[in-house]
Amino acid sequence: MGQSWSGVKKELEENFICDSLKGRVKYFITHYHKAPDKYGRVCIRVDNKEVLHGNPYDFGVKGYYAKENEIKNKLNIPDREFVGNRYLYDKENEIVEDMVREMAFKDGVFEIYDFTDAIYEYKNSNIIDSINSENMLVRMLAVMDRRVGKRTLFKLANEINEQPDWLKFFYKLRLDAEEIKYK
């Protein structure tokens, strides 16, 4: 990201967030330096309650590796095999892995790098591109952005049911904060 986490956090919580949510939404990232993989976690708190989190272990704990293997077995996709300077069956494996990763994302399962990548995209895109992004984390950040006006929020109120459950929470949070009705 090119900036310290404390600087990014301050930008997200104070500069980008709409007035009606200022002080209510907090972002948290940590890396466990003594952990063998130095991984950590990310979470978003609303009114001091953790409502969304990501870490590298949820993918396995929630069964996505098993789902990935199940799909690969059904499709008879062999494991990657390194030969010379490339992998055989890389593309086939990658297609299934991306599909399962998308399933996990819709369930709110993601890692720190997904979140930091989303922040980078969000900060380097205009608000219209962010609110329409394929990346759900970017849309989450954008829906709480001060640059999203009432007309856009009224349109988003009609799209709320198309969102995954975890993202609906953030749409509803913003709409409720602005006293905009939705179905």
N, C-alpha and C positions, 0 to 999 in steps of 0.2 A: 504494500500500500504506500510505502514511502514516507509514512508519517507515524509517529508513536501512537499506540493504542489510546493513550489518555487524550491525545489531541483529536483523534477520530471520534472517540466516545463523546467528547465535549461538543464536537460539531453536530453529531447525530442528536444528542439530547438537548442541545441549546439552540443551535442555529437552524437546523433543517426541520425540526419537529414543529407541528402546528401549536399555536398558543393553548388550545383547549386540552392538549395532552402533555404540555410542558410540565416536567416534574413528576409525571405519572409513569412514564416509560423509561426504563433503565436497561442498558446493554452491559454485558459482562463477558469477558474472555479471560481464560487463564491457561497456561501451559504448566504441566507438572514436570518440572525439570529433573526430578529424581526418578520419574517413571522410565522404564527401559526404552520406550519409544518417544518420550518427551511430548506425548500428546496431551491434550487438555480438553476443555469444554467451552462452549459458548451458551449463553442463555439470555433470554429477554424477560424482564420482570415488568409487570404492570401492577401498580398499586402495591408494590413490595411482594407480589406473588409471582413465582416463576411460571410463565405460561408457555414458553417454548424453549427447548434446549437442543443442542447438538453435540455429539461426541463420536469418536471413531468406533465405539463398541456397540452402539445401538443397532447398526446394520446386521451384525452377527446375532446379537441377543434377540432381536425381533424376527429372525428367521430369513433374512434376505439372501444370505449366502446359500442356505438350503434351497430356497426358491430358485436361485440362479442355477445351481447344480441340477435341480429337477428339470428345469426348462432345457438346459444343455443336453441332458440325458434323453429327454423326449425327442429332441431334434437331432440326436446322434452327432453332436458336435464334439470332436476330440479335444483333449487338452492341448494347449499351446506346446509347440515343440521347437526348440531353438536349433536352427541349422545354419551353420556359417555365420552370416551377419544379420539374420532375420528370423522371425518366428513364423511357423506354419500355423494355420487356422486362427491367426490373430484377429482378422476381420470378423469372422463368425462369432468368436468369443466376445468381441467388443460389442457387437450388436445386442447380444443377450444381456451383457453387463449394463449397457446403457438403458435398456428397457427396464431392467429390475431397479436400477438406480432411480429412474423416473417414478416408478411405483413407490419407492421408499420416500422420495421427495414429497410426493402427494400425501404421504402419511406423516410428514413432518420429520423425517429422519434425514439428518445431514451432519456434516462435519464442520470444523472450524474453517477450513479453507473454502468451503462452499459459502460460508457467511462472509468471509473477508473478500472473496471474489465478487460477491453480490454488492458489498459496500463499494468496491472499486467501480463496478459497472454503474451503480446508482449515482455516485459522485461525478462520474465522467459522462453522463448522459443527460439530455434535457428531461424535464419532468414528464412530458408526454410519452417519450420512449420508455421511461422507467415504469410508468403506470400501465403500459401495454407490454411490458417485457415478458418473454417466455419464462424467465427465471422468477419463480414464486417469491423468493426472498427479496428480490429487487422490488417486486410489486408491493410486498409487505412494507418495505421502507418508504416507498413512494406514497402509499395510501395515507401515511401519517405525516407527510410532508406539508409544510406551511404553504407551499406554492400550489397545492391542489385546492382549487376553489369550489364554491358551492355547486356550480353547474356540473363540474366533473364529478363531484360527490353524488349528485342526483343520478347521474348515469351509472356510477359504480353501485348504487343501491339496487339497480335493476340486474346487476351482474353477480350479486352476492352469492346466489345459490349455485353458480357455476364454479365456485372456488372450493378447494379442499377445506375440510373442517377447520384445520389449524389456521388457515388464512382467513376464513370467514370471521374468526374471532377478531382479527385486526381490522377488517372492514367494519364490523359492527362496532368495535371500539371507537373508531373515528366517526362513524355516522351518529352514534349515540352522543358522543362528545359535542357534535355540531347540531344535535337535535333534529336529525334528518330521519324520516320514517323509511322503513324498508319492510319487505315481506319476509 
